[in-house]
Each structure stands twice: as structure tokens, then as C-alpha cells.
Amino acid sequence: FLGQGVSIEEVNQRDEAFGYADRFDEKYDLVRTLRKGKYEYVRSYQPFNFDGLQNNYRYKMLAYVEWRELYHAGKLNDVQRQFFEPRAAEALYDIEADPHETKNLATEPAFAEITAQLRNRLQAIVKGLPDLSMYPESYLVDHAFDNPVAFGQAHISDIAKLVDIADLSLISFDAAAKSIEQALRSSDPWQRYWALIACSSHGDAARSFVPMAKELAAQDLELLVRVRAAEFLALIEAAEPQATIMSCLEQTTSPDEANLILNTVVLLRDGKPGYKFDVSLDNLKSLKQKNADGVQRRLEYLAAP
């Protein structure tokens, strides 16, 4: 809206706004929003990363601490509990009737048309940018940061494909299964990565992919693919995740990659059913000399009693 040649008349004709959320210090997520008129469409690309996932600065505030304690004590109502539980992959809110965005209309037949319109519009925006966050941050640091605009344009078709794989979480598992399997078998590690995230988003319905996920967790050459496979298996309680995830932590030399892995550790430890991890800097010797503030914050939290 501040670009060259943009007039106030053109700005005043607009009725939509695009929103973006990726990382908050050491806490990772991937959410895009589109506000059009009185409706807001929210696309959570990793809906299992619940909003209340540990973020050290946030939980220095006593209100957040009490909110989480009340959740674990079972003393919150359904609306209050949402902050600590997995979200829907997509949501639609009527901001005028529901300004606090507590009632998801995306699954209601009466709102199917507006949901589809905003879903398609958001997908077009994400593909058109193109949205670099379809790649993990650690990969972008190594391959895109010198010239992110050129990187995005060079990979625009690849990113569009990743968006399509990610959006397999928006349809029924039966309709998505064939495409998920193709992506899991892809030679592109980031297609495998997003296919596993789609499996986690579908949850128990994707249990037929447990054998493939176990193979990827054990053998994939990309550490983050192994982690996503272990994450999926853990979320549906099909396998213990610790051996795979600790092996990947010990192998990485990237603090950004380590922080992504540690996000999964915190998710699996603090979420349901809850897995125990023994994580310390001794396991991350290659990171000691690097700028790893996020890693340090995660380790401080994980080491706390």
C-alpha cells in the first residue's frame, strides 16, 4: 500500500488483508490468514502445533502460567481450552458476530461457499508470492537468504507443488491418500516433508502410512524429514520418537535446524500423550560455538524441573 504508483483511491477500494505468522523467538508455527469484509479465513499449515506451545518470554507472564495450569487441572471451558489443543487446518470466522474468533464456521454447510472462495484466494496469494516458508527456515538460511526474491522466482513452481501437498490436509484422507503416497515417494525431500505434515494433520486416519513413515524415520537422508516422520508416528502413538529425534539433534550442525527439531521435542513432550526426552547441550556439541539463542532457550526450558 506504500508502493510506487499506489493511489489512495485504489487502496480505499480494497476489502481484503493478508496475514502471516511463522516463528516467535524459539516457537515455530506456520499460519496464513485472509480477511475479506467481515470474514477471516485462517489456514494453519501445522495445526498440531497448538497456540499455547511453550514460548519462554510468554510464560514469564503469570496470566499465561495460570492459564496453562488451569488447563492441566481441567478447569477451563471449551473456548478457553482451545489455546492448548490442536487447531483445525482451516477456520472461518465472522468477525462482526464473533470478534474473538471462537466459533469456526468452516465446517458448516451454510458457509461452504465463502470458505471455498477464501481458501482458493489465499492459496493463490501463497503461490503467487511465492511463499518461501514452504521450505524450513534452516534450508532458507543456507540457500535463499543471499537473494530471497531470486530464490523464490527460481522455485515458484516447486513452491506451488509444496502448497498443493500441504493442502491435502484440507480434504478427506480417502481423497488425499493417493497424492500423499506419491509425495512420500518423491525424490524431493520437501515433498516428503509436507506429505508427513499432511499425515500428522489427518492424524489417526493416516495410520495406513505408518510403515512408510517408519522407513523414512530410520533412513531418510534429510534430517528434518526423519523428524517429521517421527513426529507423525508419535502423535498417533504408533512409535516412540526419542531415538530418531535425538539422533537428528546429535547430527545437525545448524542452530536453525536444531531449533526446528527442538520445537518438535517440546510439542511431543508437552502435548498428549507426552513423551520423555533427555536433552542437553552435551548432545549438541557442534552448536556450542554458534549463535544459537533459540536452542539455548529451548534447552533452558527442557532442563527446568
C-alpha positions in Angstrom: 0.0 0.0 0.0 3.1 2.3 0.1 4.4 1.2 -3.3 5.1 3.4 -6.2 2.1 4.5 -8.2 -0.4 3.4 -5.5 -3.3 5.8 -5.1 -5.4 6.4 -2.1 -8.4 5.7 -4.2 -7.1 2.3 -5.1 -6.3 1.5 -1.5 -9.7 2.5 -0.4 -11.3 0.1 -2.8 -9.5 -2.9 -1.3 -11.5 -5.2 1.0 -9.0 -7.8 2.0 -5.9 -8.1 4.1 -3.3 -10.9 4.2 -1.8 -12.1 7.5 1.4 -14.0 8.2 2.9 -15.9 11.1 5.9 -18.2 11.2 8.3 -18.0 14.2 8.1 -16.3 17.6 11.6 -16.5 19.0 12.1 -20.2 19.6 8.5 -21.2 18.9 7.7 -22.3 15.3 4.3 -22.3 13.5 3.1 -21.6 10.0 -0.2 -19.7 9.7 -1.6 -17.6 6.9 -4.9 -15.5 7.2 -7.1 -13.7 4.7 -9.6 -11.1 6.0 -12.2 -10.1 3.4 -15.1 -8.0 4.6 -16.5 -9.3 7.8 -14.9 -12.8 7.4 -11.5 -14.0 8.3 -10.1 -17.2 6.9 -7.3 -18.9 8.9 -5.0 -21.5 7.3 -3.0 -23.4 9.9 -0.4 -25.4 8.0 0.8 -27.3 11.1 -2.4 -27.5 13.2 -0.9 -29.9 15.7 1.4 -27.0 16.8 -1.1 -25.7 19.3 -1.1 -22.0 20.1 -0.1 -22.4 23.7 3.1 -24.3 22.9 6.0 -23.1 25.1 7.5 -19.7 24.3 9.8 -18.6 27.1 9.1 -14.9 27.1 5.3 -15.5 27.1 5.3 -17.8 30.1 7.2 -15.2 32.1 3.7 -13.6 32.4 1.8 -15.0 35.3 -1.5 -14.9 33.4 -0.2 -17.4 30.8 1.2 -19.6 33.6 -2.1 -19.7 35.4 -4.0 -20.3 32.1 -1.9 -23.4 31.4 -2.2 -24.6 35.0 -6.0 -24.4 34.8 -5.9 -26.3 31.5 -4.0 -29.2 33.0 -6.3 -29.1 36.0 -9.3 -29.5 33.8 -10.8 -26.2 34.9 -11.3 -24.5 31.5 -14.4 -24.4 29.3 -14.4 -25.4 25.7 -13.5 -22.0 24.4 -10.7 -21.4 26.9 -9.2 -24.8 26.2 -8.7 -24.1 22.5 -5.3 -22.4 23.2 -3.7 -25.6 24.3 -5.2 -28.1 21.8 -4.6 -28.8 18.1 -6.5 -26.5 15.8 -8.4 -27.1 12.6 -6.3 -26.9 9.5 -8.7 -24.2 8.3 -11.1 -21.9 10.0 -13.6 -19.2 9.1 -14.8 -16.6 11.5 -17.5 -13.9 11.3 -15.6 -11.0 12.9 -18.7 -8.9 13.4 -20.6 -11.7 15.2 -17.6 -13.4 16.8 -14.8 -10.8 17.3 -12.7 -13.1 19.5 -12.7 -15.8 16.8 -14.0 -18.7 18.9 -16.6 -20.3 16.6 -15.2 -21.9 13.5 -17.7 -21.8 10.6 -15.6 -23.6 8.0 -17.3 -26.9 8.5 -20.8 -25.5 8.5 -22.7 -26.1 5.2 -24.2 -22.6 5.2 -20.6 -21.2 4.9 -19.2 -23.7 2.4 -19.2 -21.2 -0.4 -17.4 -18.3 1.4 -14.9 -20.8 2.9 -14.1 -22.2 -0.6 -13.7 -18.7 -2.0 -11.3 -17.5 0.7 -9.4 -20.8 0.7 -8.8 -20.5 -3.1 -7.9 -16.8 -2.8 -5.4 -17.5 0.0 -3.9 -20.4 -1.9 -3.4 -18.1 -4.9 -1.7 -15.5 -2.8 0.6 -18.0 -1.2 1.6 -19.5 -4.5 1.9 -16.1 -6.1 4.3 -14.5 -3.6 5.7 -17.2 -3.7 5.7 -18.1 0.0 9.3 -19.1 0.9 8.2 -20.6 4.2 7.1 -23.7 2.4 10.8 -24.6 2.9 12.1 -24.9 6.5 13.9 -21.9 7.8 17.2 -23.7 8.1 17.1 -24.5 4.3 16.3 -20.9 3.5 19.2 -19.7 5.6 21.6 -21.9 3.6 20.0 -21.4 0.1 17.8 -18.3 -0.1 19.0 -15.5 2.2 21.6 -14.1 -0.2 18.8 -13.2 -2.6 15.3 -14.4 -1.4 13.4 -12.8 -4.3 15.5 -14.5 -6.9 15.3 -17.8 -5.0 11.5 -17.5 -4.8 11.2 -16.9 -8.5 13.5 -19.7 -9.4 11.5 -22.1 -7.3 8.0 -20.8 -7.8 6.7 -24.0 -9.4 8.3 -26.1 -6.7 6.7 -24.0 -4.0 3.3 -24.3 -5.7 3.7 -28.1 -5.6 4.5 -28.0 -1.9 1.4 -25.8 -1.3 -0.7 -28.4 -3.1 0.8 -31.2 -0.9 0.2 -29.2 2.3 -3.4 -28.6 1.2 -4.0 -32.3 1.1 -4.9 -31.8 4.8 -8.0 -29.9 3.8 -9.7 -32.8 2.1 -10.8 -36.2 3.4 -8.0 -38.7 3.9 -9.5 -41.1 1.5 -9.4 -38.4 -1.2 -5.9 -37.4 -0.3 -4.2 -40.7 0.3 -3.0 -41.4 -3.2 -1.4 -38.0 -3.6 0.1 -38.3 -0.1 1.7 -41.6 -1.0 3.1 -40.1 -4.2 4.7 -37.3 -2.3 6.1 -39.7 0.3 7.8 -41.5 -2.5 9.1 -38.3 -4.2 12.8 -37.7 -4.8 12.2 -34.1 -3.5 12.8 -34.2 0.3 10.4 -31.2 0.9 7.6 -33.1 -0.8 8.2 -35.9 1.6 8.4 -33.4 4.4 5.0 -31.8 3.6 3.4 -35.2 3.0 4.3 -36.2 6.5 2.9 -33.0 7.9 -0.3 -33.8 6.0 -0.3 -37.2 7.7 0.1 -35.6 11.1 -2.8 -33.2 10.2 -5.0 -36.1 9.3 -3.9 -38.0 12.5 -5.3 -41.4 13.1 -6.9 -41.5 9.7 -3.4 -41.7 8.1 -2.4 -44.8 10.1 -2.0 -46.7 6.8 1.2 -44.8 6.2 2.8 -45.9 9.4 5.1 -48.4 7.6 6.3 -45.8 5.2 6.8 -43.3 8.0 8.9 -45.7 10.0 11.1 -46.3 7.0 11.5 -42.5 6.5 12.2 -42.0 10.2 15.0 -44.6 10.0 16.6 -44.0 6.7 15.8 -40.6 5.1 18.9 -38.6 4.1 17.2 -35.3 5.2 17.2 -34.9 9.0 14.0 -32.8 9.1 12.1 -35.4 7.1 13.2 -38.0 9.6 12.0 -35.7 12.4 8.6 -35.1 10.7 8.2 -38.9 10.3 8.9 -39.5 14.0 6.6 -36.7 14.9 3.7 -38.2 12.9 4.3 -41.6 14.4 4.4 -40.1 17.9 1.3 -38.0 17.5 -0.7 -41.1 16.7 1.2 -43.2 19.2 2.5 -45.6 16.6 6.2 -45.5 17.7 8.4 -43.9 20.3 10.1 -40.8 18.8 13.1 -40.3 21.1 15.8 -42.4 19.3 15.1 -40.8 15.9 14.9 -37.2 17.2 17.9 -37.4 19.4 20.0 -38.9 16.6 19.0 -36.0 14.3 19.8 -33.5 17.1 23.2 -35.0 17.5 23.9 -34.9 13.8 22.8 -31.4 12.9 25.4 -28.6 12.7 22.8 -25.9 12.1 21.2 -24.0 15.0 18.2 -23.2 12.9 17.7 -26.9 12.1 18.2 -27.8 15.8 15.6 -25.2 16.8 13.1 -26.7 14.5 13.8 -30.2 15.9 13.5 -28.9 19.4 10.2 -27.4 18.6 9.0 -31.0 17.9 10.6 -32.2 21.1 8.6 -29.6 23.1 5.4 -30.4 21.2 5.8 -34.1 21.9 6.8 -33.7 25.5 4.2 -31.1 26.5 1.3 -32.4 24.3 -0.7 -35.6 24.5 0.2 -38.3 25.3 3.6 -36.8 26.4 7.0 -38.3 25.7 10.1 -38.0 27.9 13.3 -36.6 26.4 16.8 -36.3 27.8 18.1 -33.3 26.0 21.1 -31.2 27.0 23.9 -29.2 25.3 26.1 -32.2 25.6 24.1 -33.7 22.8 24.6 -30.6 20.7 28.4 -30.1 20.9 28.6 -28.9 17.3 26.3 -26.0 18.2 28.2 -24.6 21.2 30.2 -22.1 19.2 27.4 -20.9 17.0 24.7 -18.3 17.5 22.0 -20.5 18.9 19.9 -18.3 21.2 16.7 -20.2 20.3 18.4 -23.5 21.0 19.5 -22.2 24.4 16.0 -21.1 25.3 14.6 -24.5 24.4 17.3 -26.3 26.4 16.7 -24.0 29.4 13.0 -24.9 29.3 13.6 -28.6 28.8 16.1 -28.7 31.7 13.7 -26.9 34.1 12.1 -29.1 36.8 
